[in-house]
């Protein structure tokens, strides 16, 4: 292998990869790609082969590389090659690799010089390479031949630009020495994508083929048409050398002799040749590795800190120690009890910021969901009035009654009280489900011991289910107690006289007034209190007016307002709550949101020209929560009181006397049910807290440990899961590996040196894309690039402090790449040197 420069980097990269592979992570160095750009027959493939150290690329005259070759070098213990289009086939003979490249190129492009942008992907595995990507690109041509399209030049340029525009791509701009550098397409393309010259290296090939008496000294010294990274001259093998199977190592030795023996290059021989090019790329790759080290070190240190506490717990851990198992069982149960109580009672540590859970969820059930369920009960006004009239008639029997019977009131009240059992039982079910969810969340810390976790969940869940039946019995007992005695002497009960007085007034207005009294008894909210704030989407704004939009809503006891954002500075609208009700809206097929709407009972517009205000939430739970909040503000669901204003004559025909009796009993029922609802809403949370939540907390504190001991073998309970054992071993191993990796990275930081970027140079000789090139470097630039040997222009040479005919590039003698040149004219004055003589040669 000829690539000694790359081989110096291999131990460095291997150390980094070992550091990361020891902790099971990939070392994402992302080493730069190296693209070789130049004209036809500029020697690009030869330069590329020198990196691999093998002959494997097609050779010949004209356009030989007709498809991009993406060459991936992969470090391995053996040496072979494989193609992406020949998966599973290994090539150990690199002559066969060349033949496969030629065959695959002809298969896509044909045998008559056609081109294709479809790349050939080749992987070369070798112990002598780095994990790099090298790209061999077609040479730039201007005149189509064979089957090539008329726009062959533009197609090749586009093909090259696909690769060299990437920031991680190093550009080797290859130009043969026997061509004019000022017309180099490779340098022009490189300048277009890399105007600062940070990733462009000029490569001058075919120095041995220049006309006798000419040289490229001015170019290689970076004085003529300078680049920031300068130029490197190489001498590749000739076609005769290739046909004669000249070894790459022997070719490099011949290249070195050429530079040492040539009078124009011997003073810079150490800065020329393929090994020098490899070293420059080596420095660039080393710089890249060093640039990535701070991020790697920071990543490893953060991982080490995250594992410190856990690794300390596992260090010295003995899984089979009986005393450890007993102690850990006690600690686990105690921690479970503390976690459960914190989730129910609330705590400042480990607060869930994503959703409500535990005690907060139960509080919401008590004070939002349960009251809403009470109001949401099916209550058909027409059916109730019919039932009241039938009850009155049946109580009077064959006689025509003169007075309103109390038995009808009692019968209707009891029927309404029985309906409360459904919402009460549902409230218990919701609390039970939340308690079980809380138990599961608390048991997550027991996942290291699956038997203990399973047994703990089973014992606590069984106890909750046992208490569930008792709680439901007690709740139903509360309803039965309400049924057992109708207390008409309650201080909040309106009484027969008041009810009769209301019924003597107009049905519609008095029904509404009677309902308002009931509502104020049922839910009282201070007039100016803010009940709720949050984001809602107004769903029924037309597309012409901007479509659905999200606003910040504020609900108080008197109004429903929305703002542009939660800073509440720019109010968009304020909606009074008078005569408003709420109803569900069916979810549309295309929408993922859940919708409800607010409307006016008097058929007035609610918002601008809209009869309804459709509001959308992300989940049905949010809809129910907002409806509960609106309920507190006095905005009720439509179906509960939808037919309150329906007159008696619309229900069914009855005589005026019976109608007055029905209305009286209806007002009495409303008043008494408000008392019952208020009582049930107060007693339900207290009963559930006493019978369920506090009891479960006491059970976990006092009896869970005893139940676990009586459940079976304690040692079996504390058996680790296989995952936990693996986790413990992995944590300890990773912790140690992280320490070692940090040491390795520290060694790399101290054992490598960052090569500073050369200072900028004046590269205005190549303008941006679409720009015009500057005039040739000298009056004789149409000749070969040996500007140092062209005759001086007519007339006296310009003084040293004025730019010569080569423009500002002649004044770059102080560039770091420009070595001193004794016994020569100032660099700003081109000169013609006589044939080499001992007195004119530069010192070796």
C-alpha positions in Angstrom: 0.0 0.0 0.0 1.3 3.4 -0.9 -0.8 5.6 1.4 1.5 6.1 4.4 -0.1 9.5 5.3 -3.5 7.8 5.8 -2.0 4.9 7.8 -0.7 7.4 10.4 -4.3 8.4 11.1 -5.6 4.8 11.5 -4.5 4.3 15.1 -6.0 7.6 16.0 -9.4 6.8 14.6 -9.3 3.2 16.0 -8.8 4.6 19.5 -11.8 6.8 19.1 -13.9 4.0 17.7 -12.7 1.6 20.5 -13.7 4.3 23.1 -17.3 4.4 21.8 -17.7 0.8 20.8 -16.9 -0.1 24.4 -20.0 1.7 25.5 -22.1 0.4 22.7 -22.3 3.6 20.7 -21.3 4.6 17.2 -18.3 7.0 16.8 -19.9 9.4 14.3 -16.8 11.2 13.1 -18.3 11.9 9.7 -14.9 12.3 8.1 -15.0 14.5 5.0 -15.5 13.2 1.5 -12.7 13.8 -1.0 -13.9 14.7 -4.6 -11.4 14.9 -7.5 -12.4 17.5 -10.0 -10.7 18.3 -13.3 -10.8 18.1 -17.1 -10.4 15.1 -19.2 -7.2 13.2 -18.9 -6.0 15.5 -16.1 -4.8 12.6 -14.0 -7.8 12.5 -11.6 -8.1 8.7 -11.4 -4.3 8.3 -10.8 -4.5 10.8 -7.9 -7.4 8.8 -6.5 -5.7 5.4 -6.8 -2.8 6.7 -4.8 -5.1 7.0 -1.8 -6.1 3.3 -2.0 -2.7 2.1 -3.1 -4.2 -0.2 -5.7 -4.7 -0.2 -9.5 -8.4 -0.6 -10.0 -9.7 2.3 -12.1 -10.2 2.3 -15.9 -7.5 4.1 -17.9 -7.3 5.4 -21.5 -7.6 8.5 -23.6 -10.6 10.8 -23.9 -13.4 10.5 -21.4 -12.9 7.3 -19.4 -14.8 8.1 -16.2 -18.4 8.4 -17.5 -20.3 7.8 -14.3 -19.5 9.1 -10.8 -17.6 6.5 -8.8 -18.4 6.7 -5.0 -15.6 4.8 -3.4 -16.1 3.9 0.3 -12.9 2.9 2.1 -13.7 0.7 5.2 -11.1 -0.4 7.7 -11.1 -4.2 8.0 -8.7 -7.1 8.8 -8.7 -8.4 5.3 -8.6 -6.8 1.8 -11.4 -7.1 -0.7 -13.9 -5.1 -2.7 -17.6 -5.3 -3.4 -20.1 -3.4 -5.5 -23.6 -2.2 -4.4 -25.0 -3.7 -7.6 -23.3 -7.1 -6.9 -24.3 -7.6 -3.3 -22.7 -10.6 -1.6 -19.9 -10.9 -4.3 -16.4 -10.2 -3.0 -13.6 -9.1 -5.4 -10.1 -9.9 -4.2 -8.5 -9.3 -7.6 -8.5 -5.6 -8.3 -8.1 -6.2 -12.1 -11.6 -7.8 -11.9 -12.7 -4.6 -10.0 -11.6 -2.5 -13.0 -13.4 -4.8 -15.5 -16.6 -4.6 -13.4 -16.4 -0.8 -13.4 -16.0 -0.7 -17.2 -18.8 -3.3 -17.7 -21.2 -1.5 -15.3 -20.5 1.9 -17.0 -21.2 0.4 -20.5 -24.4 -1.2 -19.2 -25.9 2.1 -18.3 -24.2 4.6 -20.8 -23.4 2.3 -23.7 -20.0 1.7 -25.3 -19.9 4.9 -27.3 -18.7 7.6 -24.8 -22.2 8.2 -23.2 -22.4 9.6 -19.7 -24.8 9.1 -16.8 -25.3 10.8 -13.4 -26.2 7.4 -11.8 -23.2 6.6 -9.5 -21.3 3.3 -9.1 -20.9 2.5 -5.5 -17.8 0.5 -4.6 -16.6 -0.5 -1.2 -13.0 -1.4 -0.5 -12.2 -3.2 2.7 -8.6 -3.1 3.8 -6.5 -2.9 7.0 -4.5 0.0 5.4 -7.3 2.6 4.9 -9.5 4.9 6.9 -13.3 5.1 6.8 -13.4 7.7 4.0 -15.5 8.4 0.9 -13.6 9.2 -2.3 -15.4 10.4 -5.4 -14.1 10.0 -8.9 -16.0 12.4 -11.2 -16.2 12.5 -15.0 -13.7 15.0 -16.6 -15.1 18.3 -17.8 -15.5 18.4 -21.5 -16.9 21.0 -23.9 -17.3 19.2 -27.3 -19.7 16.1 -27.4 -18.4 13.0 -29.0 -20.0 9.7 -29.8 -23.4 9.3 -28.1 -22.8 12.3 -25.8 -25.6 14.9 -25.7 -25.2 18.4 -27.0 -25.2 19.9 -23.5 -22.5 17.5 -22.3 -20.6 20.3 -20.6 -23.6 21.5 -18.5 -24.6 17.9 -17.6 -21.1 17.1 -16.3 -21.0 20.4 -14.3 -24.4 19.6 -12.7 -23.1 16.2 -11.9 -20.0 17.5 -10.2 -21.9 20.2 -8.3 -24.1 17.5 -6.7 -21.1 16.3 -4.8 -18.8 19.4 -4.2 -21.5 21.6 -2.8 -21.6 19.6 0.4 -19.7 21.3 3.2 -18.1 18.1 4.3 -16.5 17.5 0.9 -12.8 18.3 0.3 -12.2 19.4 -3.3 -9.0 18.4 -5.1 -8.9 20.7 -8.1 -6.7 18.8 -10.6 -5.1 20.7 -13.5 -2.4 19.3 -15.8 0.8 21.4 -15.9 0.8 21.5 -19.7 -2.5 23.5 -19.7 -3.1 27.2 -18.9 -4.1 27.5 -15.2 -6.1 30.6 -15.7 -8.5 28.6 -17.8 -8.9 25.8 -15.3 -12.5 24.7 -15.1 -11.7 22.7 -11.9 -10.6 25.9 -10.1 -13.6 27.8 -11.4 -16.0 25.2 -10.1 -14.2 25.0 -6.8 -14.4 28.8 -6.4 -18.1 28.8 -7.1 -18.9 26.5 -4.2 -16.0 27.4 -1.9 -15.3 31.1 -2.4 -13.2 31.3 0.8 -11.0 28.5 -0.3 -11.4 26.6 3.0 -11.7 23.2 1.4 -10.0 23.5 -2.0 -6.5 22.1 -2.7 -4.9 22.7 -6.1 -3.2 19.7 -7.6 -0.9 20.1 -10.5 -0.2 16.9 -12.5 1.9 16.0 -15.5 4.8 18.1 -14.4 7.2 15.7 -16.2 5.4 16.3 -19.5 6.0 20.1 -19.7 7.9 21.6 -22.7 11.6 21.7 -22.3 12.7 25.0 -20.7 9.4 25.6 -19.0 8.3 25.0 -15.4 5.4 25.6 -13.0 7.5 27.1 -10.3 5.4 30.3 -9.9 2.3 28.2 -9.6 3.6 25.8 -7.1 5.0 28.6 -5.0 1.4 30.0 -4.9 2.5 33.2 -6.4 0.6 33.0 -9.7 -3.2 32.6 -9.3 -2.9 31.8 -5.6 -5.1 29.5 -3.5 -5.6 29.7 0.2 -4.3 26.1 0.7 -1.9 26.4 -2.2 -0.9 23.9 -4.9 0.8 20.5 -4.7 2.5 19.0 -7.7 2.4 15.3 -8.4 3.9 13.1 -11.0 1.6 10.1 -11.8 2.5 7.0 -13.7 2.4 7.2 -17.5 0.3 4.8 -19.6 3.5 3.0 -20.4 4.2 2.5 -16.6 0.7 1.3 -16.1 0.9 -1.2 -19.0 4.2 -2.3 -17.6 2.6 -3.0 -14.1 4.8 -0.4 -12.4 4.1 -0.6 -8.7 2.6 2.5 -7.0 5.4 2.5 -4.4 8.0 2.5 -7.1 6.1 5.2 -8.9 6.2 7.4 -5.7 9.9 6.8 -5.5 10.4 7.9 -9.1 8.2 10.9 -8.3 10.5 11.9 -5.4 13.6 11.6 -7.6 12.0 13.8 -10.2 11.4 16.7 -7.7 14.9 16.3 -6.1 16.7 16.3 -9.4 14.7 19.1 -11.2 16.5 22.5 -10.8 13.2 24.4 -10.5 11.6 22.2 -7.9 14.4 20.8 -5.8 14.1 23.6 -3.2 10.5 22.7 -2.6 10.7 18.9 -3.1 9.5 18.3 0.5 6.3 20.1 -0.3 5.6 18.3 -3.5 4.5 14.8 -4.5 1.8 12.3 -3.6 3.0 11.8 0.0 2.8 15.5 0.6 -0.8 15.5 -0.8 -1.6 12.7 1.6 -0.1 14.5 4.5 -2.1 17.6 3.8 -5.3 15.6 3.7 -4.1 13.8 6.8 -3.8 17.2 8.5 -7.3 18.2 7.4 -8.8 14.9 8.7 -6.9 15.3 12.0 -8.2 18.9 12.3 -11.7 17.5 11.8 -11.3 14.8 14.4 -9.9 17.4 16.9 -12.9 19.7 16.1 -15.3 16.9 17.1 -13.5 16.0 20.3 -15.1 18.8 22.5 -18.6 17.6 21.5 -17.6 14.0 22.2 -16.1 14.8 25.5 -19.2 16.8 26.6 -21.4 14.0 25.6 -19.4 11.4 27.5 -19.2 13.6 30.6 -22.9 14.2 30.7 -23.5 10.4 30.4 -21.0 9.8 33.1 -22.7 12.2 35.5 -26.1 10.6 34.8 -24.7 7.2 35.7 -22.7 8.2 38.8 -25.4 7.8 41.3 -26.8 4.6 39.9 -23.4 3.0 39.5 -22.6 3.9 43.2 -25.8 2.0 44.3 -24.8 -1.1 42.2 -21.2 -1.1 43.3 -20.7 -3.8 45.9 -24.2 -5.2 45.2 -24.9 -8.8 46.2 -28.1 -10.1 44.8 -28.3 -13.3 46.9 -27.8 -11.7 50.3 -30.9 -12.5 52.5 -30.4 -9.5 54.7 -30.2 -7.3 51.7 -33.5 -8.7 50.4 -35.3 -8.1 53.7 -34.0 -4.6 53.9 -34.9 -3.8 50.3 -38.4 -5.2 50.7 -39.1 -2.9 53.6 -37.6 0.1 51.7 -39.7 -0.7 48.6 -43.0 -1.0 50.5 -42.2 2.2 52.4 -41.4 4.1 49.2 -44.6 2.8 47.6 -46.6 4.1 50.5 -44.9 7.5 50.4 -45.4 7.8 46.6 -49.1 6.8 46.8 -49.8 9.4 49.5 -47.9 12.1 47.6 -49.9 11.5 44.5 -53.2 11.7 46.4 -52.4 14.5 48.7 -50.1 16.5 46.3 -46.4 17.1 46.5 -43.9 19.6 45.3 -41.4 17.0 44.0 -41.8 15.0 40.8 -44.8 17.1 39.7 -46.5 15.8 36.5 -46.7 18.7 34.1 -48.3 16.8 31.2 -51.7 15.7 32.6 -53.8 15.6 35.7 -53.4 12.5 37.8 -53.9 11.2 41.3 -55.5 13.6 43.8 -55.9 16.4 41.2 -57.9 14.1 38.9 -60.1 12.9 41.8 -60.7 16.6 42.8 -61.8 17.3 39.3 -64.2 14.3 39.4 -65.7 15.6 42.7 -66.2 19.2 41.7 -66.6 19.2 37.9 -67.5 15.8 36.5 -70.0 14.8 39.2 -72.0 18.1 39.2 -72.1 18.0 35.5 -73.4 14.4 35.5 -76.2 15.5 37.9 -77.3 18.3 35.6 -76.9 16.1 32.5 -79.5 13.6 33.8 -82.3 12.9 31.4 -85.2 15.2 32.3 -88.0 15.5 29.8 -90.0 18.4 30.9 -93.1 17.4 28.8 -92.9 13.9 30.3 -92.6 15.3 33.9 -95.7 17.5 33.5 -97.6 14.6 32.2 -96.5 12.4 35.1 -97.5 15.2 37.6 -101.0 15.5 36.0 -101.5 11.7 36.0 -100.4 11.5 39.7 -102.9 14.3 40.7 -105.7 12.6 38.8 -104.9 9.1 40.2 -104.7 10.5 43.8 -108.1 12.1 43.4 -109.6 9.0 41.9 -113.2 9.2 41.0 -113.6 12.5 42.8 -112.7 15.9 41.4 -110.1 17.4 43.7 -110.3 20.9 45.0 -106.8 21.1 46.4 -103.3 20.2 45.2 -102.4 16.9 46.8 -99.0 16.6 48.6 -98.8 12.9 47.6 -98.3 13.8 44.0 -95.4 16.0 45.0 -93.9 13.2 47.1 -94.3 10.6 44.3 -92.6 12.9 41.7 -89.8 13.9 44.1 -89.0 10.3 44.9 -88.9 9.4 41.3 -86.4 12.2 40.6 -84.3 11.2 43.7 -84.0 7.6 42.4 -82.4 9.0 39.2 -79.5 10.3 41.3 -78.2 6.8 41.8 -76.7 6.6 38.3 -74.5 9.7 38.6 -73.4 8.7 42.1 -72.4 5.2 41.2 -70.6 6.6 38.1 -68.7 9.0 40.4 -67.5 6.0 42.5 -66.4 4.2 39.4 -64.4 7.1 38.1 -62.6 7.5 41.5 -61.9 3.7 41.6 -60.3 3.8 38.2 -58.1 6.7 39.1 -57.0 5.0 42.3 -56.0 1.9 40.3 -54.1 4.0 37.8 -52.3 5.7 40.7 -51.3 2.3 42.2 -49.9 1.3 38.8 -47.9 4.5 38.5 -46.5 4.1 42.0 -45.5 0.5 41.3 -43.3 1.5 38.4 -40.5 1.9 40.8 -40.8 -1.8 41.6 -40.2 -2.9 38.1 -36.8 -4.2 39.0 -38.6 -7.0 41.0 -41.5 -8.2 38.8 -42.9 -10.7 41.4 -43.0 -7.9 44.1 -44.6 -5.5 41.7 -47.2 -8.0 40.6 -48.1 -9.1 44.1 -48.3 -5.5 45.4 -50.6 -4.4 42.6 -52.8 -7.5 43.2 -53.1 -7.0 46.9 -53.9 -3.2 46.7 -56.2 -3.6 43.8 -58.2 -6.4 45.5 -58.5 -4.2 48.6 -59.8 -1.3 46.4 -62.3 -3.6 44.7 -63.5 -4.8 48.2 -63.9 -1.2 49.3 -65.7 -0.4 46.0 -68.7 -2.5 46.9 -68.9 -1.0 50.4 -68.6 2.5 49.0 -71.4 1.9 46.5 -73.6 0.4 49.1 -73.0 3.5 51.3 -73.7 5.9 48.4 -76.9 4.1 47.6 -77.8 4.2 51.2 -77.5 8.0 51.1 -80.0 8.0 48.3 -82.3 5.7 50.2 -82.1 8.0 53.2 -83.2 10.9 51.0 -86.1 8.7 49.8 -87.1 7.7 53.4 -88.3 11.1 54.4 -89.3 14.2 52.4 -88.5 17.1 54.6 -90.8 19.9 53.5 -89.8 22.0 56.5 -86.3 22.6 55.2 -85.3 26.2 55.5 -84.4 26.4 51.8 -87.7 24.9 50.6 -90.0 27.5 49.0 -93.2 25.9 50.5 -96.7 25.6 49.0 -97.6 29.2 49.3 -94.7 30.5 47.3 -95.1 27.8 44.7 -98.8 28.6 44.3 -98.0 32.3 44.0 -95.5 31.6 41.2 -97.9 29.4 39.3 -100.6 32.2 39.3 -98.3 34.3 37.2 -97.6 33.8 33.5 -96.2 30.4 32.8 -93.3 31.3 30.6 -91.8 34.1 32.7 -92.5 32.5 36.0 -91.1 29.2 34.9 -87.9 31.0 33.9 -87.9 32.9 37.2 -88.5 29.7 39.2 -85.6 28.0 37.4 -83.3 31.0 38.2 -84.0 30.6 41.9 -83.3 26.9 41.6 -80.1 27.5 39.7 -78.8 30.0 42.3 -79.6 27.5 45.0 -77.8 24.7 43.1 -74.6 26.4 42.1 -73.7 29.8 43.4 -70.6 31.6 42.1 -69.5 35.1 43.0 -70.4 37.6 40.3 -66.9 38.7 39.4 -65.1 35.4 40.0 -62.9 34.0 37.1 -64.1 30.5 36.7 -61.7 29.2 34.1 -59.1 30.3 31.5 -57.6 28.3 28.6 -57.1 28.0 24.9 -60.0 27.2 22.6 -60.5 27.2 18.8 -63.4 29.1 17.3 -64.4 26.6 14.7 -67.2 28.3 12.7 -65.3 31.4 11.3 -65.5 31.3 7.5 -62.4 30.7 5.4 -62.9 34.2 3.9 -62.4 35.7 7.3 -59.4 33.6 8.2 -60.9 30.2 9.1 -60.7 28.4 12.5 -58.5 30.3 14.9 -57.2 29.6 18.5 -57.8 32.2 21.2 -57.3 32.6 24.9 -60.7 32.3 26.6 -61.6 33.7 30.1 -64.9 32.6 31.7 -66.4 34.6 34.6 -69.8 34.4 36.3 -71.1 37.2 34.0 -69.2 36.9 30.7 -67.3 34.8 28.3 -64.3 36.7 26.7 -61.5 35.8 24.4 -58.1 37.4 23.8 -55.4 37.2 21.2 -53.0 35.4 23.6 -52.7 34.5 27.2 -51.2 37.9 28.1 -54.8 39.2 28.0 -53.9 42.6 26.6 -55.8 42.5 23.3 -59.4 41.5 23.9 -61.2 40.2 20.8 -64.8 39.9 22.1 -66.8 39.7 25.3 -70.0 37.6 25.3 -72.6 38.1 28.1 -73.9 34.9 29.5 -77.6 35.9 29.6 -79.9 33.4 27.8 -76.9 31.2 26.7 -76.9 27.5 26.6 -74.5 24.8 25.4 -75.0 21.7 23.3 -72.8 19.1 21.7 -71.8 19.2 18.0 -71.0 16.1 16.0 -67.4 15.7 15.2 -66.7 16.3 11.5 -65.1 13.6 9.4 -62.0 15.7 8.5 -61.5 17.2 11.9 -59.5 15.7 14.7 -60.9 18.1 17.3 -64.0 17.7 19.5 -66.6 20.5 19.3 -69.3 22.0 21.4 -71.3 25.1 20.7 -73.0 28.0 22.6 -76.3 29.5 21.4 -78.9 32.0 22.5 -82.3 30.6 23.7 -84.0 33.6 22.1 -82.6 32.8 18.6 -80.4 35.9 18.6 -76.9 36.0 17.1 -74.3 35.0 19.6 -71.2 36.3 17.8 -71.4 38.8 14.9 -73.5 37.1 12.2 -73.3 33.7 13.8 -76.3 32.2 15.6 -73.9 29.8 17.4 -70.4 29.9 18.6 -68.6 26.6 17.8 -65.6 25.9 20.1 -63.1 23.1 19.6 -60.9 21.2 22.0 -58.2 18.5 21.5 -60.0 15.8 23.5 -63.5 14.9 24.6 -62.3 15.2 28.2 -61.5 18.9 27.6 -65.0 19.4 26.2 -66.6 17.8 29.3 -64.3 20.0 31.5 -65.3 23.2 29.7 -69.0 22.3 29.9 -68.6 21.7 33.6 -67.1 25.1 34.0 -69.9 26.7 31.9 -72.3 24.9 34.2 -70.8 26.7 37.2 -71.3 30.0 35.4 -75.0 29.2 34.8 -74.8 28.1 31.1 -76.6 24.8 31.0 -76.8 21.9 28.5 -79.6 22.3 26.0 -81.4 19.0 26.7 -81.8 19.5 30.4 -83.9 22.6 30.3 -84.7 22.7 26.6 -88.4 22.6 27.0 -88.8 24.6 30.2 -90.6 27.4 28.3 -93.0 24.9 26.7 -96.5 25.8 27.6 -98.9 23.3 29.1 -101.2 23.5 26.1 -98.3 22.4 23.9 -97.8 19.3 26.1 -101.3 18.1 26.2 -104.8 19.4 26.8 -105.7 20.0 30.5 -108.2 22.3 32.2 -106.9 25.5 33.8 -107.3 24.3 37.3 -105.3 21.2 36.7 -102.7 23.3 34.9 -102.3 25.5 38.0 -101.9 22.4 40.2 -99.3 20.9 37.8 -97.3 24.1 37.8 -97.4 24.4 41.6 -96.0 20.9 42.1 -93.5 21.4 39.4 -92.1 24.5 41.3 -92.1 22.5 44.5 -90.2 19.6 42.9 -87.6 22.0 41.5 -87.1 23.6 44.9 -86.8 20.3 46.7 -84.5 18.7 44.1 -82.2 21.7 44.4 -81.9 20.9 48.2 -81.3 17.2 47.5 -78.7 17.9 44.8 -76.9 20.3 47.1 -76.8 17.8 49.9 -75.6 14.9 47.6 -72.9 17.1 46.0 -71.6 17.8 49.6 -71.9 14.2 51.0 -70.5 12.3 48.0 -66.9 13.5 48.2 -66.9 13.0 52.0 -68.3 9.5 51.8 -65.8 8.5 49.0 -62.8 10.0 50.9 -63.7 8.2 54.1 -64.7 4.8 52.7 -62.3 4.6 49.8 -59.3 6.9 49.6 -58.3 7.3 53.3 -59.0 3.6 53.9 -56.7 2.6 51.0 -53.9 4.9 52.3 -54.3 3.3 55.8 -54.2 -0.2 54.3 -51.0 0.5 52.4 -49.3 2.0 55.5 -50.4 -0.6 58.0 -51.2 -3.9 56.2 -49.5 -4.1 52.9 -46.2 -5.4 54.3 -48.0 -8.1 56.3 -50.0 -9.2 53.3 -46.8 -9.5 51.2 -45.1 -11.6 53.9 -48.2 -13.9 54.1 -48.4 -14.1 50.3 -45.4 -16.5 49.9 -41.7 -16.8 49.8 -40.1 -13.4 50.5 -36.9 -14.4 48.7 -38.9 -15.1 45.5 -40.6 -11.8 45.8 -37.2 -10.0 45.7 -35.8 -12.0 42.8 -34.4 -9.5 40.2 -35.7 -9.5 36.7 -33.4 -10.6 34.0 -33.6 -7.1 32.6 -32.6 -5.6 35.9 -29.5 -7.8 36.2 -28.5 -6.9 32.7 -29.2 -3.3 33.5 -26.9 -3.4 36.6 -24.1 -5.1 34.6 -24.5 -2.6 31.8 -24.5 0.4 34.1 -21.3 -0.7 35.8 -19.6 -1.6 32.5 -20.7 1.6 30.8 -19.6 3.7 33.7 -16.1 2.2 33.6 -16.0 2.4 29.8 -17.0 6.1 29.9 -14.1 6.8 32.2 -11.7 5.0 29.9 -13.1 6.8 26.9 -12.5 10.2 28.5 -8.9 9.2 29.2 -8.5 8.1 25.5 -10.0 11.4 24.2 -7.7 13.3 26.6 -4.7 11.4 25.1 -5.8 12.2 21.6 -6.1 15.9 22.4 -2.6 16.0 23.8 -1.0 13.8 21.1 -2.3 15.6 18.1 -1.8 19.2 16.8 -4.2 21.3 15.0 -2.7 22.7 11.8 -3.9 26.3 11.4 -5.7 27.4 8.3 -3.5 29.3 5.9 -4.3 33.0 5.7 -6.6 34.2 3.0 -5.1 35.1 -0.4 -6.4 37.4 -3.2 -8.3 34.9 -5.4 -10.2 37.5 -7.4 -8.8 35.9 -10.5 -11.8 33.6 -10.4 -15.1 35.5 -10.0 -18.4 34.1 -8.8 -20.8 31.9 -10.8 -21.7 33.5 -14.0 -18.8 36.0 -13.7 -16.1 36.7 -16.3 -12.6 35.6 -15.8 -9.9 38.2 -15.5 -7.5 38.7 -18.3 -4.7 36.1 -18.7 -1.9 36.3 -16.3 0.6 37.5 -18.8 0.8 38.6 -22.4 2.0 35.1 -23.3 -0.5 33.2 -21.2 -1.8 31.4 -24.3 1.4 29.4 -24.1 2.0 26.8 -21.4 1.6 27.7 -17.7 5.4 28.3 -17.2 5.0 32.0 -16.7 8.3 32.2 -15.0 10.1 31.5 -18.2 8.1 33.8 -20.6 9.9 36.8 -22.1 9.3 40.1 -20.3 6.8 42.5 -22.0 8.1 45.4 -24.0 9.3 48.4 -22.3 10.8 49.0 -18.9 9.6 46.7 -16.1 7.3 48.3 -13.6 8.8 49.5 -10.3 8.6 47.1 -7.3 5.8 49.1 -5.6 3.5 48.8 -8.6 1.6 45.7 -9.7 3.1 44.1 -12.7 1.2 42.6 -15.7 0.1 39.7 -13.5 -1.9 42.0 -11.4 -2.0 41.7 -7.6 -0.9 38.1 -7.5 2.7 39.1 -8.1 2.8 40.8 -4.6 2.1 37.6 -2.7 5.7 36.7 -2.0 5.2 37.1 1.7 2.6 34.2 1.6 3.5 31.4 4.0 3.7 29.0 1.0 6.3 31.2 -0.8 9.8 30.2 0.2 12.7 32.7 -0.2 14.3 32.7 -3.6 17.9 34.2 -3.5 19.5 35.8 -6.5 16.2 36.5 -8.3 14.3 39.5 -9.4 11.4 40.8 -7.2 8.4 38.4 -7.5 6.2 41.2 -9.0 8.4 41.2 -12.2 8.1 38.2 -14.4 11.4 37.1 -15.8 12.8 34.6 -18.2 15.4 32.4 -16.9 18.2 30.9 -19.1 18.6 27.2 -19.3 19.6 25.7 -15.9 23.2 26.4 -14.9 25.0 25.8 -11.6 25.1 29.5 -10.8 21.3 29.9 -11.3 20.0 26.8 -9.4 18.2 27.3 -6.2 19.9 25.6 -3.2 18.5 22.1 -2.5 
